[in-house]
């Protein structure tokens, strides 16, 4: 996959195309996320772009209560390809999101920018 030199730009372009992209180090064979120029595991510059299937498991979750807004959750999701990302799980009440829930990614538009969020697997649009 050909992508721009700036890792964050390549990630954003992937989201705009409806893809959840991550990097893979060809030296140590580790998944890399959030995108960067060097592998955080071994320091290599040999990073290739891959597209995630978008399936994962909730590793941790919490509910945020901000004055004047509805509660929402923030979750850490372990993707099946071997990386973890922070996002939120939609499609169920924030307090109903539990550790171990299988989820699928959906790209939405928020504040005029694409954003990766997750839905419980039976509701996911992957």
Beta strands, then each sheet from edge to edge (+ up, - down):
strand 1: 21-25
strand 2: 31-32
strand 3: 47-51
strand 4: 55-64
strand 5: 72-79
strand 6: 84-87
strand 7: 89-90
strand 8: 102-110
strand 9: 113-120
sheet 1: 2+ 1- 3+
sheet 2: 6+ 5- 4+ 8- 9+ 7+
end
